[in-house]
Amino acid sequence: MALMYAALLPQFMDPQAGPAWAQLLQLGGVQIIVGLAVNALIMLGAARLSGLLASRPRVMTAQRYAAGGLLGIFALRTAFTRTPVAA
């Protein structure tokens, strides 16, 4: 995580805007707050969807078959895809 701050945030800094450490602290804080908010929304949405699926066994079964089918398709595609030959 620290590497992301060292590689990504300096491009958003302005030399005339004040000390670099203060800008990095502010930009890092904003990124952490936004990340926490987005992850919390995803978690709440997943919890609601989980309750919906748990109360409907047919939907849960259909979801399992759909997920299994997709994983099977991806496995077959991976198995039969030719890999490039290094020259």
N, C-alpha and C positions, 0 to 999 in steps of 0.2 A: 504494500500500500504506500509506503514511504517513497518508493521509486516513482509512483504515479505523480506524486506531488512534485518531486524533483524534475521530472521530465515534462509534465504537462502545464503546471501552473506558471512557471516563469514567463511563458509567452504572453500571458495576460497582465503582466506587471508593467507599470509605467514609472520610469526613473524620476519623473517630476512629481509623482503622487505621494512621496514620503518614503520612509524606510522600507527596505525589501522584506524584512521579517514581519512587519505589520501587514503588508499586503498579502504575503503568503499565509499568514494566520487568518486573515479575513477571507481570502479565497478558499482556503481549506475548510474553514468553518461553514461557509455557505454550501460547499460540496457535501459535507457531512450531513447538514440539516436536510438538504434536498434528498440525499440518498436514504436517510432514515424515513422521510415522509413517503417516498416512493415504495420502499420495502414494506412499510406499515400498510399502505393501501393494497399492495399485492397480497400480504398476509391476511388482511381482513376479507378480501375478495375470495381467496382460496378457502378460508374458513366457512364463508357463506355457501360457496359451491359444494364444499364437502358435506355440509348439513343437508343440502338439497339432494345430493347423490345418495347419501345414506338413507334418506327417507323414501327413496324410489328404487327398489331392487332391480326393476327392469332397465331403468336408465343406467344403473351401475353396471349391470351385465353387458349392456350394449357398449358402454364406454370401455370396458375391459376387452371385449372382442375387437373394437376399433383400434385400441392402442396396441394390442397383440398383433393384429393384422398389419398395421403400419410398421411395427418393429420387424415383422417377418419380411415385408417388402424391402425394407432397408437392408436387412441381412442378405436377401437374395441379390439385390443390386450390388452390394459390396462384394459378394462372393463371385459374381460373374463379370465384374468390371475389370477390364484389362489395365494393368499398371504400366505407366510409361517406362520404357527401357532407357537406362542411362547410356549415353554415347561415350 
